[in-house]
Amino acid sequence: MSRYFTEEHEWVDVEGDTATVGITEYAQEQLGDIVFVETPDVGSELSQGDDAAVVESVKAASDVYAAVSGEVIEVNEALEEEPALVNSSAEEDGWFFRLTLSDKDELSDLMDEKAYKAFVDNL
């Protein structure tokens, strides 16, 4: 499995043709206590950069973008009942949705972990 990151602080785990998307530890720290997550509908077709989900905290609401293009095949239903999973496990159990990749070449637009860490360190 390979992990990629965006400048908008999403992470993407890729296994075969499936990508799992969530927000980074850095993003959830900036947002504070997460109180609501709205995920996309299963079957939605997303293009890279599209608004895909919404995360709301006690501080602000923020869009979550599609890091890659594809069809949503699963959403993390646990977030409906327990949005704070994003705070406790942003880069594992707090994932938002999974999609089938429609263009693997888009992954080259994303950062690896080392590049993302350098990006965050310069913010």
MOPAC internal coordinates of N, CA, C and O (Angstrom, degrees):
PM7 1SCF
backbone

  N    0.0000 0     0.00 0     0.00 0    0    0    0
  C    1.4554 1     0.00 0     0.00 0    1    0    0
  C    1.5330 1   108.66 1     0.00 0    2    1    0
  O    1.2310 1   120.95 1   -40.89 1    3    2    1
  N    1.3160 1   115.79 1   139.11 1    3    2    1
  C    1.4610 1   121.60 1   178.80 1    5    3    2
  C    1.5247 1   109.27 1  -114.42 1    6    5    3
  O    1.2310 1   120.40 1   -37.79 1    7    6    5
  N    1.3327 1   116.84 1   142.21 1    7    6    5
  C    1.4635 1   121.48 1   178.33 1    9    7    6
  C    1.5170 1   109.34 1  -114.64 1   10    9    7
  O    1.2310 1   121.76 1   -44.46 1   11   10    9
  N    1.3311 1   114.23 1   135.54 1   11   10    9
  C    1.4617 1   122.41 1   179.33 1   13   11   10
  C    1.5265 1   109.01 1  -126.96 1   14   13   11
  O    1.2310 1   121.06 1   -17.07 1   15   14   13
  N    1.3440 1   115.59 1   162.93 1   15   14   13
  C    1.4591 1   121.55 1  -178.64 1   17   15   14
  C    1.5226 1   110.37 1  -136.00 1   18   17   15
  O    1.2310 1   121.07 1   -25.81 1   19   18   17
  N    1.3485 1   115.56 1   154.19 1   19   18   17
  C    1.4673 1   120.77 1   176.41 1   21   19   18
  C    1.5269 1   109.39 1  -113.11 1   22   21   19
  O    1.2310 1   120.95 1   -15.49 1   23   22   21
  N    1.3265 1   115.79 1   164.51 1   23   22   21
  C    1.4675 1   120.35 1   175.34 1   25   23   22
  C    1.5233 1   111.70 1   -69.62 1   26   25   23
  O    1.2310 1   120.30 1   165.51 1   27   26   25
  N    1.3367 1   117.04 1   -14.49 1   27   26   25
  C    1.4733 1   121.05 1   177.46 1   29   27   26
  C    1.5251 1   110.66 1   -91.48 1   30   29   27
  O    1.2310 1   120.28 1  -171.71 1   31   30   29
  N    1.3224 1   117.07 1     8.29 1   31   30   29
  C    1.4665 1   124.48 1   173.98 1   33   31   30
  C    1.5251 1   114.07 1    72.38 1   34   33   31
  O    1.2310 1   121.00 1  -143.49 1   35   34   33
  N    1.3344 1   115.68 1    36.51 1   35   34   33
  C    1.4549 1   119.98 1   167.87 1   37   35   34
  C    1.5256 1   107.91 1  -100.54 1   38   37   35
  O    1.2310 1   120.99 1   -28.23 1   39   38   37
  N    1.3283 1   115.72 1   151.77 1   39   38   37
  C    1.4618 1   120.68 1   171.65 1   41   39   38
  C    1.5250 1   107.48 1  -114.57 1   42   41   39
  O    1.2310 1   121.39 1   -26.65 1   43   42   41
  N    1.3195 1   114.95 1   153.35 1   43   42   41
  C    1.4584 1   121.85 1  -179.74 1   45   43   42
  C    1.5263 1   107.85 1  -136.87 1   46   45   43
  O    1.2310 1   120.72 1   -58.73 1   47   46   45
  N    1.3270 1   116.23 1   121.27 1   47   46   45
  C    1.4574 1   120.95 1   172.36 1   49   47   46
  C    1.5220 1   106.96 1  -100.08 1   50   49   47
  O    1.2310 1   120.61 1   -51.51 1   51   50   49
  N    1.3185 1   116.43 1   128.49 1   51   50   49
  C    1.4595 1   120.89 1  -178.40 1   53   51   50
  C    1.5232 1   109.57 1  -115.40 1   54   53   51
  O    1.2310 1   121.56 1   -53.76 1   55   54   53
  N    1.3264 1   114.62 1   126.24 1   55   54   53
  C    1.4604 1   121.62 1   175.90 1   57   55   54
  C    1.5236 1   106.23 1  -134.61 1   58   57   55
  O    1.2310 1   120.65 1   -70.07 1   59   58   57
  N    1.3246 1   116.36 1   109.93 1   59   58   57
  C    1.4618 1   120.24 1  -174.78 1   61   59   58
  C    1.5251 1   109.86 1    64.49 1   62   61   59
  O    1.2310 1   120.66 1    56.04 1   63   62   61
  N    1.3313 1   116.35 1  -123.96 1   63   62   61
  C    1.4650 1   121.57 1   178.81 1   65   63   62
  C    1.5215 1   112.68 1   -99.30 1   66   65   63
  O    1.2310 1   120.01 1  -171.72 1   67   66   65
  N    1.3335 1   117.59 1     8.28 1   67   66   65
  C    1.4618 1   121.67 1  -176.79 1   69   67   66
  C    1.5215 1   110.77 1  -107.41 1   70   69   67
  O    1.2310 1   121.47 1   -47.22 1   71   70   69
  N    1.3288 1   114.80 1   132.78 1   71   70   69
  C    1.4677 1   121.17 1   177.67 1   73   71   70
  C    1.5259 1   108.73 1  -117.97 1   74   73   71
  O    1.2310 1   120.24 1   -48.25 1   75   74   73
  N    1.3163 1   117.15 1   131.75 1   75   74   73
  C    1.4601 1   123.30 1   174.42 1   77   75   74
  C    1.5230 1   106.73 1  -106.08 1   78   77   75
  O    1.2310 1   120.61 1   -47.86 1   79   78   77
  N    1.3456 1   116.43 1   132.14 1   79   78   77
  C    1.4605 1   121.73 1  -173.31 1   81   79   78
  C    1.5231 1   110.95 1  -121.84 1   82   81   79
  O    1.2310 1   120.95 1   -40.80 1   83   82   81
  N    1.3262 1   115.79 1   139.20 1   83   82   81
  C    1.4529 1   122.24 1   175.04 1   85   83   82
  C    1.5190 1   109.21 1  -154.18 1   86   85   83
  O    1.2310 1   120.80 1     5.55 1   87   86   85
  N    1.3313 1   116.08 1  -174.45 1   87   86   85
  C    1.4607 1   119.58 1   176.21 1   89   87   86
  C    1.5221 1   108.90 1  -104.00 1   90   89   87
  O    1.2310 1   121.25 1   -26.72 1   91   90   89
  N    1.3112 1   115.21 1   153.28 1   91   90   89
  C    1.4608 1   120.58 1  -175.27 1   93   91   90
  C    1.5260 1   111.70 1   -76.38 1   94   93   91
  O    1.2310 1   122.16 1   -14.55 1   95   94   93
  N    1.3086 1   113.47 1   165.45 1   95   94   93
  C    1.4643 1   121.74 1   174.99 1   97   95   94
  C    1.5322 1   109.60 1   -56.16 1   98   97   95
  O    1.2310 1   120.82 1   137.29 1   99   98   97
  N    1.3304 1   116.03 1   -42.71 1   99   98   97
  C    1.4712 1   120.97 1   179.07 1  101   99   98
  C    1.5300 1   110.45 1   -58.97 1  102  101   99
  O    1.2310 1   120.24 1   134.40 1  103  102  101
  N    1.3303 1   117.15 1   -45.60 1  103  102  101
  C    1.4632 1   121.10 1  -178.28 1  105  103  102
  C    1.5204 1   111.18 1   -62.71 1  106  105  103
  O    1.2310 1   120.15 1   134.78 1  107  106  105
  N    1.3201 1   117.33 1   -45.22 1  107  106  105
  C    1.4683 1   118.85 1  -178.35 1  109  107  106
  C    1.5243 1   110.88 1   -67.68 1  110  109  107
  O    1.2310 1   119.95 1   148.15 1  111  110  109
  N    1.3351 1   117.70 1   -31.85 1  111  110  109
  C    1.4688 1   119.78 1   176.46 1  113  111  110
  C    1.5209 1   110.51 1   -65.49 1  114  113  111
  O    1.2310 1   120.33 1   140.76 1  115  114  113
  N    1.3331 1   116.98 1   -39.24 1  115  114  113
  C    1.4663 1   121.01 1   179.04 1  117  115  114
  C    1.5242 1   111.46 1   -67.36 1  118  117  115
  O    1.2310 1   120.54 1   144.36 1  119  118  117
  N    1.3343 1   116.58 1   -35.64 1  119  118  117
  C    1.4681 1   120.87 1  -178.01 1  121  119  118
  C    1.5264 1   112.58 1   -75.54 1  122  121  119
  O    1.2310 1   120.24 1   145.86 1  123  122  121
  N    1.3231 1   117.15 1   -34.14 1  123  122  121
  C    1.4609 1   120.01 1  -175.63 1  125  123  122
  C    1.5194 1   110.17 1    86.96 1  126  125  123
  O    1.2310 1   120.27 1    26.63 1  127  126  125
  N    1.3297 1   117.09 1  -153.37 1  127  126  125
  C    1.4656 1   121.63 1  -175.08 1  129  127  126
  C    1.5253 1   111.28 1   -66.18 1  130  129  127
  O    1.2310 1   120.68 1   -62.86 1  131  130  129
  N    1.3385 1   116.31 1   117.14 1  131  130  129
  C    1.4625 1   122.75 1   180.00 1  133  131  130
  C    1.5326 1   108.50 1   -78.04 1  134  133  131
  O    1.2310 1   120.87 1   -50.82 1  135  134  133
  N    1.3454 1   115.94 1   129.18 1  135  134  133
  C    1.4715 1   120.05 1  -178.52 1  137  135  134
  C    1.5269 1   112.88 1  -116.57 1  138  137  135
  O    1.2310 1   119.78 1   165.75 1  139  138  137
  N    1.3519 1   118.03 1   -14.25 1  139  138  137
  C    1.4603 1   120.50 1  -177.89 1  141  139  138
  C    1.5260 1   109.48 1  -159.07 1  142  141  139
  O    1.2310 1   120.99 1   -39.77 1  143  142  141
  N    1.3298 1   115.70 1   140.23 1  143  142  141
  C    1.4606 1   121.52 1   174.56 1  145  143  142
  C    1.5195 1   108.19 1  -132.86 1  146  145  143
  O    1.2310 1   120.86 1   -50.94 1  147  146  145
  N    1.3299 1   115.96 1   129.06 1  147  146  145
  C    1.4653 1   121.09 1   174.51 1  149  147  146
  C    1.5229 1   107.34 1  -111.65 1  150  149  147
  O    1.2310 1   120.79 1   -59.98 1  151  150  149
  N    1.3300 1   116.09 1   120.02 1  151  150  149
  C    1.4627 1   121.08 1  -178.47 1  153  151  150
  C    1.5284 1   109.72 1  -100.27 1  154  153  151
  O    1.2310 1   120.21 1   -18.15 1  155  154  153
  N    1.3278 1   117.21 1   161.85 1  155  154  153
  C    1.4667 1   119.38 1   177.85 1  157  155  154
  C    1.5279 1   110.75 1   -72.18 1  158  157  155
  O    1.2310 1   120.50 1   -15.87 1  159  158  157
  N    1.3141 1   116.65 1   164.13 1  159  158  157
  C    1.4609 1   121.21 1   177.16 1  161  159  158
  C    1.5225 1   109.91 1   -76.72 1  162  161  159
  O    1.2310 1   120.87 1   -39.15 1  163  162  161
  N    1.3368 1   115.94 1   140.85 1  163  162  161
  C    1.4563 1   120.17 1   173.06 1  165  163  162
  C    1.5246 1   107.42 1   -60.77 1  166  165  163
  O    1.2310 1   120.81 1   -44.41 1  167  166  165
  N    1.3180 1   116.06 1   135.59 1  167  166  165
  C    1.4613 1   121.12 1  -177.22 1  169  167  166
  C    1.5172 1   113.43 1    97.14 1  170  169  167
  O    1.2310 1   120.22 1   168.08 1  171  170  169
  N    1.3434 1   117.19 1   -11.92 1  171  170  169
  C    1.4661 1   120.68 1   178.16 1  173  171  170
  C    1.5188 1   109.90 1   -65.01 1  174  173  171
  O    1.2310 1   121.13 1   -39.89 1  175  174  173
  N    1.3224 1   115.44 1   140.11 1  175  174  173
  C    1.4651 1   121.26 1   173.62 1  177  175  174
  C    1.5244 1   107.29 1   -97.64 1  178  177  175
  O    1.2310 1   120.22 1   -57.94 1  179  178  177
  N    1.3173 1   117.18 1   122.06 1  179  178  177
  C    1.4545 1   121.57 1  -179.48 1  181  179  178
  C    1.5220 1   110.11 1  -115.19 1  182  181  179
  O    1.2310 1   121.11 1   -37.70 1  183  182  181
  N    1.3157 1   115.48 1   142.30 1  183  182  181
  C    1.4547 1   121.26 1   172.66 1  185  183  182
  C    1.5149 1   108.19 1  -104.96 1  186  185  183
  O    1.2310 1   120.67 1   -29.79 1  187  186  185
  N    1.3165 1   116.32 1   150.21 1  187  186  185
  C    1.4563 1   121.14 1   179.97 1  189  187  186
  C    1.5314 1   109.39 1   -51.53 1  190  189  187
  O    1.2310 1   120.65 1   -52.51 1  191  190  189
  N    1.3346 1   116.37 1   127.49 1  191  190  189
  C    1.4555 1   121.74 1   179.24 1  193  191  190
  C    1.5186 1   114.58 1    95.11 1  194  193  191
  O    1.2310 1   119.73 1   167.89 1  195  194  193
  N    1.3433 1   118.12 1   -12.11 1  195  194  193
  C    1.4648 1   120.96 1   178.64 1  197  195  194
  C    1.5263 1   110.94 1   -65.34 1  198  197  195
  O    1.2310 1   120.70 1   -29.20 1  199  198  197
  N    1.3447 1   116.26 1   150.80 1  199  198  197
  C    1.4536 1   120.49 1   167.84 1  201  199  198
  C    1.5228 1   106.86 1   -64.42 1  202  201  199
  O    1.2310 1   120.26 1   -54.40 1  203  202  201
  N    1.3229 1   117.11 1   125.60 1  203  202  201
  C    1.4621 1   119.76 1  -175.85 1  205  203  202
  C    1.5237 1   112.56 1  -116.79 1  206  205  203
  O    1.2310 1   120.43 1   147.27 1  207  206  205
  N    1.3245 1   116.79 1   -32.73 1  207  206  205
  C    1.4616 1   121.14 1  -176.05 1  209  207  206
  C    1.5233 1   108.15 1  -153.12 1  210  209  207
  O    1.2310 1   121.61 1    -9.14 1  211  210  209
  N    1.3306 1   114.52 1   170.86 1  211  210  209
  C    1.4675 1   120.56 1   176.80 1  213  211  210
  C    1.5175 1   107.68 1  -131.25 1  214  213  211
  O    1.2310 1   121.08 1   -41.81 1  215  214  213
  N    1.3187 1   115.54 1   138.19 1  215  214  213
  C    1.4580 1   120.55 1   174.89 1  217  215  214
  C    1.5286 1   106.90 1  -125.13 1  218  217  215
  O    1.2310 1   121.27 1   -49.12 1  219  218  217
  N    1.3380 1   115.17 1   130.88 1  219  218  217
  C    1.4619 1   120.15 1  -179.96 1  221  219  218
  C    1.5180 1   109.25 1  -118.51 1  222  221  219
  O    1.2310 1   122.04 1   -41.60 1  223  222  221
  N    1.3222 1   113.70 1   138.40 1  223  222  221
  C    1.4601 1   119.76 1   176.89 1  225  223  222
  C    1.5250 1   108.13 1  -123.98 1  226  225  223
  O    1.2310 1   120.96 1    -0.32 1  227  226  225
  N    1.3139 1   115.76 1   179.68 1  227  226  225
  C    1.4596 1   119.33 1   176.94 1  229  227  226
  C    1.5207 1   110.44 1   -66.58 1  230  229  227
  O    1.2310 1   120.12 1   160.78 1  231  230  229
  N    1.3505 1   117.38 1   -19.22 1  231  230  229
  C    1.4634 1   121.89 1  -179.30 1  233  231  230
  C    1.5213 1   113.50 1   -92.45 1  234  233  231
  O    1.2310 1   120.33 1   138.32 1  235  234  233
  N    1.3534 1   116.98 1   -41.68 1  235  234  233
  C    1.4675 1   119.77 1  -169.81 1  237  235  234
  C    1.5177 1   111.52 1  -164.33 1  238  237  235
  O    1.2310 1   121.45 1   -12.81 1  239  238  237
  N    1.3220 1   114.83 1   167.19 1  239  238  237
  C    1.4658 1   121.49 1   170.16 1  241  239  238
  C    1.5197 1   106.84 1  -108.09 1  242  241  239
  O    1.2310 1   120.98 1   -34.24 1  243  242  241
  N    1.3107 1   115.74 1   145.76 1  243  242  241
  C    1.4536 1   119.95 1  -177.80 1  245  243  242
  C    1.5221 1   110.17 1  -143.15 1  246  245  243
  O    1.2310 1   120.83 1   -37.39 1  247  246  245
  N    1.3276 1   116.01 1   142.61 1  247  246  245
  C    1.4566 1   120.53 1   175.15 1  249  247  246
  C    1.5177 1   109.64 1   -79.66 1  250  249  247
  O    1.2310 1   121.56 1   -31.68 1  251  250  249
  N    1.3068 1   114.63 1   148.32 1  251  250  249
  C    1.4633 1   121.98 1   171.22 1  253  251  250
  C    1.5197 1   105.11 1  -113.54 1  254  253  251
  O    1.2310 1   120.48 1   -51.96 1  255  254  253
  N    1.3131 1   116.69 1   128.04 1  255  254  253
  C    1.4553 1   121.62 1  -173.84 1  257  255  254
  C    1.5242 1   111.67 1   -99.68 1  258  257  255
  O    1.2310 1   121.25 1   -23.63 1  259  258  257
  N    1.3109 1   115.21 1   156.37 1  259  258  257
  C    1.4646 1   120.57 1   174.56 1  261  259  258
  C    1.5260 1   107.68 1   -74.67 1  262  261  259
  O    1.2310 1   120.52 1   -66.68 1  263  262  261
  N    1.3049 1   116.62 1   113.32 1  263  262  261
  C    1.4596 1   121.23 1  -179.65 1  265  263  262
  C    1.5236 1   111.25 1   -70.41 1  266  265  263
  O    1.2310 1   121.15 1   153.67 1  267  266  265
  N    1.3323 1   115.41 1   -26.33 1  267  266  265
  C    1.4603 1   122.58 1   178.93 1  269  267  266
  C    1.5291 1   107.81 1  -142.86 1  270  269  267
  O    1.2310 1   120.84 1   -17.21 1  271  270  269
  N    1.3130 1   116.00 1   162.79 1  271  270  269
  C    1.4637 1   121.71 1   179.33 1  273  271  270
  C    1.5206 1   110.59 1   -85.90 1  274  273  271
  O    1.2310 1   121.44 1   -30.61 1  275  274  273
  N    1.3443 1   114.84 1   149.39 1  275  274  273
  C    1.4573 1   118.83 1   176.01 1  277  275  274
  C    1.5105 1   111.74 1   162.11 1  278  277  275
  O    1.2310 1   121.63 1     2.84 1  279  278  277
  N    1.3327 1   114.48 1  -177.16 1  279  278  277
  C    1.4653 1   121.49 1   179.20 1  281  279  278
  C    1.5190 1   109.42 1  -101.94 1  282  281  279
  O    1.2310 1   120.98 1   -50.50 1  283  282  281
  N    1.3368 1   115.74 1   129.50 1  283  282  281
  C    1.4643 1   121.17 1   178.93 1  285  283  282
  C    1.5228 1   108.56 1   -67.49 1  286  285  283
  O    1.2310 1   120.66 1   -55.96 1  287  286  285
  N    1.3369 1   116.34 1   124.04 1  287  286  285
  C    1.4598 1   120.75 1  -178.87 1  289  287  286
  C    1.5292 1   112.81 1  -112.03 1  290  289  287
  O    1.2310 1   120.54 1   166.30 1  291  290  289
  N    1.3404 1   116.57 1   -13.70 1  291  290  289
  C    1.4660 1   119.93 1  -179.08 1  293  291  290
  C    1.5202 1   108.86 1  -162.82 1  294  293  291
  O    1.2310 1   120.76 1   -34.39 1  295  294  293
  N    1.3320 1   116.15 1   145.61 1  295  294  293
  C    1.4581 1   120.89 1   172.46 1  297  295  294
  C    1.5222 1   108.11 1  -122.72 1  298  297  295
  O    1.2310 1   120.57 1   -23.60 1  299  298  297
  N    1.3084 1   116.52 1   156.40 1  299  298  297
  C    1.4604 1   121.62 1  -179.66 1  301  299  298
  C    1.5268 1   108.42 1   -83.84 1  302  301  299
  O    1.2310 1   121.10 1   -87.96 1  303  302  301
  N    1.3227 1   115.51 1    92.04 1  303  302  301
  C    1.4661 1   121.08 1  -176.51 1  305  303  302
  C    1.5244 1   112.60 1   -65.32 1  306  305  303
  O    1.2310 1   120.15 1   158.47 1  307  306  305
  N    1.3211 1   117.31 1   -21.53 1  307  306  305
  C    1.4684 1   120.69 1   178.79 1  309  307  306
  C    1.5295 1   111.02 1   -61.15 1  310  309  307
  O    1.2310 1   120.18 1   152.61 1  311  310  309
  N    1.3434 1   117.26 1   -27.39 1  311  310  309
  C    1.4662 1   120.54 1  -178.40 1  313  311  310
  C    1.5253 1   112.48 1   -68.13 1  314  313  311
  O    1.2310 1   120.79 1   156.36 1  315  314  313
  N    1.3430 1   116.10 1   -23.64 1  315  314  313
  C    1.4608 1   119.90 1   178.36 1  317  315  314
  C    1.5317 1   110.52 1   -62.26 1  318  317  315
  O    1.2310 1   121.09 1   135.02 1  319  318  317
  N    1.3238 1   115.51 1   -44.98 1  319  318  317
  C    1.4657 1   121.44 1  -179.08 1  321  319  318
  C    1.5226 1   112.60 1   -85.13 1  322  321  319
  O    1.2310 1   120.75 1   148.41 1  323  322  321
  N    1.3228 1   116.18 1   -31.59 1  323  322  321
  C    1.4665 1   120.85 1  -173.20 1  325  323  322
  C    1.5334 1   111.09 1  -136.49 1  326  325  323
  O    1.2310 1   119.99 1  -108.54 1  327  326  325
  N    1.3548 1   117.62 1    71.46 1  327  326  325
  C    1.4672 1   119.46 1  -179.66 1  329  327  326
  C    1.5261 1   113.29 1   -60.93 1  330  329  327
  O    1.2310 1   120.09 1   157.28 1  331  330  329
  N    1.3358 1   117.44 1   -22.72 1  331  330  329
  C    1.4644 1   121.10 1   179.89 1  333  331  330
  C    1.5285 1   112.33 1   -66.22 1  334  333  331
  O    1.2310 1   119.53 1   170.63 1  335  334  333
  N    1.3414 1   118.51 1    -9.37 1  335  334  333
  C    1.4672 1   120.85 1   172.93 1  337  335  334
  C    1.5231 1   110.21 1   -55.42 1  338  337  335
  O    1.2310 1   120.61 1   149.21 1  339  338  337
  N    1.3352 1   116.44 1   -30.79 1  339  338  337
  C    1.4659 1   120.38 1   179.28 1  341  339  338
  C    1.5288 1   109.63 1   -64.85 1  342  341  339
  O    1.2310 1   120.04 1   144.01 1  343  342  341
  N    1.3377 1   117.53 1   -35.99 1  343  342  341
  C    1.4638 1   120.56 1   178.00 1  345  343  342
  C    1.5269 1   111.68 1   -71.56 1  346  345  343
  O    1.2310 1   120.43 1   137.37 1  347  346  345
  N    1.3162 1   116.78 1   -42.63 1  347  346  345
  C    1.4626 1   119.73 1  -174.21 1  349  347  346
  C    1.5250 1   113.12 1   -82.68 1  350  349  347
  O    1.2310 1   120.14 1   157.06 1  351  350  349
  N    1.3426 1   117.34 1   -22.94 1  351  350  349
  C    1.4590 1   119.66 1  -176.09 1  353  351  350
  C    1.5293 1   110.54 1  -152.37 1  354  353  351
  O    1.2310 1   120.83 1  -122.28 1  355  354  353
  N    1.3354 1   116.01 1    57.72 1  355  354  353
  C    1.4685 1   121.40 1  -173.62 1  357  355  354
  C    1.5223 1   113.09 1   -55.99 1  358  357  355
  O    1.2310 1   120.33 1   141.59 1  359  358  357
  N    1.3116 1   116.98 1   -38.41 1  359  358  357
  C    1.4580 1   119.37 1  -173.55 1  361  359  358
  C    1.5256 1   113.18 1  -104.24 1  362  361  359
  O    1.2310 1   120.62 1  -162.21 1  363  362  361
  N    1.3348 1   116.41 1    17.79 1  363  362  361
  C    1.4679 1   120.44 1   176.18 1  365  363  362
  C    1.5350 1   109.17 1  -138.56 1  366  365  363
  O    1.2310 1   120.19 1    86.46 1  367  366  365
  N    1.3469 1   117.24 1   -93.54 1  367  366  365
  C    1.4709 1   121.93 1  -175.48 1  369  367  366
  C    1.5214 1   113.66 1   -68.66 1  370  369  367
  O    1.2310 1   120.10 1   161.13 1  371  370  369
  N    1.3363 1   117.42 1   -18.87 1  371  370  369
  C    1.4655 1   121.52 1  -177.85 1  373  371  370
  C    1.5175 1   113.97 1   -90.11 1  374  373  371
  O    1.2310 1   119.80 1  -156.47 1  375  374  373
  N    1.3390 1   117.99 1    23.53 1  375  374  373
  C    1.4709 1   121.01 1   177.30 1  377  375  374
  C    1.5240 1   109.65 1   -62.04 1  378  377  375
  O    1.2310 1   120.25 1   -23.77 1  379  378  377
  N    1.3310 1   117.12 1   156.23 1  379  378  377
  C    1.4671 1   122.52 1  -175.34 1  381  379  378
  C    1.5260 1   112.86 1   -99.58 1  382  381  379
  O    1.2310 1   120.51 1   127.12 1  383  382  381
  N    1.3421 1   116.63 1   -52.88 1  383  382  381
  C    1.4693 1   119.04 1  -177.29 1  385  383  382
  C    1.5203 1   110.70 1  -155.33 1  386  385  383
  O    1.2310 1   121.94 1   -16.89 1  387  386  385
  N    1.3366 1   113.89 1   163.11 1  387  386  385
  C    1.4631 1   121.50 1   175.23 1  389  387  386
  C    1.5139 1   108.01 1  -120.40 1  390  389  387
  O    1.2310 1   121.19 1   -35.35 1  391  390  389
  N    1.3152 1   115.34 1   144.65 1  391  390  389
  C    1.4637 1   119.01 1   176.31 1  393  391  390
  C    1.5102 1   110.70 1  -139.91 1  394  393  391
  O    1.2310 1   121.56 1   -20.38 1  395  394  393
  N    1.3275 1   114.62 1   159.62 1  395  394  393
  C    1.4503 1   121.71 1   173.47 1  397  395  394
  C    1.5164 1   106.91 1   -88.05 1  398  397  395
  O    1.2310 1   120.46 1   -57.84 1  399  398  397
  N    1.3157 1   116.72 1   122.16 1  399  398  397
  C    1.4628 1   121.59 1  -178.40 1  401  399  398
  C    1.5322 1   110.88 1   -63.51 1  402  401  399
  O    1.2310 1   121.08 1   -46.99 1  403  402  401
  N    1.3220 1   115.55 1   133.01 1  403  402  401
  C    1.4607 1   118.21 1   175.73 1  405  403  402
  C    1.5332 1   111.75 1  -102.81 1  406  405  403
  O    1.2310 1   120.11 1   165.21 1  407  406  405
  N    1.3479 1   117.39 1   -14.79 1  407  406  405
  C    1.4604 1   120.03 1   179.88 1  409  407  406
  C    1.5342 1   109.45 1  -151.21 1  410  409  407
  O    1.2310 1   120.78 1   -86.82 1  411  410  409
  N    1.3224 1   116.11 1    93.18 1  411  410  409
  C    1.4725 1   120.35 1  -177.93 1  413  411  410
  C    1.5201 1   112.58 1   -62.09 1  414  413  411
  O    1.2310 1   119.87 1   158.04 1  415  414  413
  N    1.3430 1   117.86 1   -21.96 1  415  414  413
  C    1.4596 1   120.67 1   179.37 1  417  415  414
  C    1.5299 1   111.44 1   -61.81 1  418  417  415
  O    1.2310 1   120.00 1   155.77 1  419  418  417
  N    1.3479 1   117.61 1   -24.23 1  419  418  417
  C    1.4701 1   120.67 1   179.52 1  421  419  418
  C    1.5241 1   111.86 1   -64.07 1  422  421  419
  O    1.2310 1   119.87 1   157.48 1  423  422  421
  N    1.3097 1   117.85 1   -22.52 1  423  422  421
  C    1.4643 1   120.99 1   179.95 1  425  423  422
  C    1.5245 1   111.29 1   -60.75 1  426  425  423
  O    1.2310 1   120.34 1   153.21 1  427  426  425
  N    1.3288 1   116.95 1   -26.79 1  427  426  425
  C    1.4695 1   119.81 1   179.53 1  429  427  426
  C    1.5315 1   111.84 1   -69.09 1  430  429  427
  O    1.2310 1   120.07 1   165.48 1  431  430  429
  N    1.3494 1   117.48 1   -14.52 1  431  430  429
  C    1.4644 1   121.78 1   176.65 1  433  431  430
  C    1.5254 1   111.86 1   -80.18 1  434  433  431
  O    1.2310 1   120.18 1   169.55 1  435  434  433
  N    1.3259 1   117.25 1   -10.45 1  435  434  433
  C    1.4648 1   122.14 1  -173.32 1  437  435  434
  C    1.5234 1   111.31 1  -100.28 1  438  437  435
  O    1.2310 1   120.95 1   -13.44 1  439  438  437
  N    1.3290 1   115.79 1   166.56 1  439  438  437
  C    1.4631 1   121.97 1  -179.10 1  441  439  438
  C    1.5250 1   110.64 1   -97.91 1  442  441  439
  O    1.2310 1   121.01 1   -28.61 1  443  442  441
  N    1.3254 1   115.68 1   151.39 1  443  442  441
  C    1.4588 1   119.53 1   169.44 1  445  443  442
  C    1.5366 1   107.53 1   -85.23 1  446  445  443
  O    1.2310 1   120.59 1    -2.42 1  447  446  445
  N    1.3194 1   116.47 1   177.58 1  447  446  445
  C    1.4708 1   120.28 1  -174.92 1  449  447  446
  C    1.5268 1   112.68 1   -60.55 1  450  449  447
  O    1.2310 1   120.12 1   139.00 1  451  450  449
  N    1.3141 1   117.38 1   -41.00 1  451  450  449
  C    1.4640 1   121.29 1  -179.23 1  453  451  450
  C    1.5375 1   110.74 1   -64.01 1  454  453  451
  O    1.2310 1   120.51 1   134.77 1  455  454  453
  N    1.3270 1   116.62 1   -45.23 1  455  454  453
  C    1.4687 1   120.96 1   179.73 1  457  455  454
  C    1.5255 1   110.68 1   -65.58 1  458  457  455
  O    1.2310 1   120.48 1   141.19 1  459  458  457
  N    1.3438 1   116.68 1   -38.81 1  459  458  457
  C    1.4724 1   119.51 1   179.45 1  461  459  458
  C    1.5237 1   110.66 1   -66.11 1  462  461  459
  O    1.2310 1   120.25 1   138.35 1  463  462  461
  N    1.3280 1   117.13 1   -41.65 1  463  462  461
  C    1.4703 1   120.28 1   179.06 1  465  463  462
  C    1.5288 1   109.73 1   -60.32 1  466  465  463
  O    1.2310 1   120.17 1   136.61 1  467  466  465
  N    1.3252 1   117.27 1   -43.39 1  467  466  465
  C    1.4734 1   120.97 1   178.13 1  469  467  466
  C    1.5305 1   110.59 1   -63.65 1  470  469  467
  O    1.2310 1   120.56 1   140.75 1  471  470  469
  N    1.3260 1   116.54 1   -39.25 1  471  470  469
  C    1.4737 1   122.06 1   178.18 1  473  471  470
  C    1.5361 1   109.99 1   -60.30 1  474  473  471
  O    1.2310 1   120.30 1   131.26 1  475  474  473
  N    1.3286 1   117.03 1   -48.74 1  475  474  473
  C    1.4695 1   121.56 1  -179.25 1  477  475  474
  C    1.5201 1   111.00 1   -65.78 1  478  477  475
  O    1.2310 1   120.34 1   140.68 1  479  478  477
  N    1.3208 1   116.95 1   -39.32 1  479  478  477
  C    1.4708 1   120.19 1   179.68 1  481  479  478
  C    1.5236 1   112.51 1   -61.84 1  482  481  479
  O    1.2310 1   120.45 1   155.30 1  483  482  481
  N    1.3332 1   116.74 1   -24.70 1  483  482  481
  C    1.4675 1   121.07 1  -179.64 1  485  483  482
  C    1.5177 1   114.09 1   -92.82 1  486  485  483
  O    1.2310 1   120.55 1  -177.93 1  487  486  485
  N    1.3356 1   116.56 1     2.07 1  487  486  485
  C    1.4844 1   118.77 1   179.99 1  489  487  486
  C    1.5177 1   111.62 1   -79.27 1  490  489  487
  O    1.2310 1   120.10 1   180.00 1  491  490  489

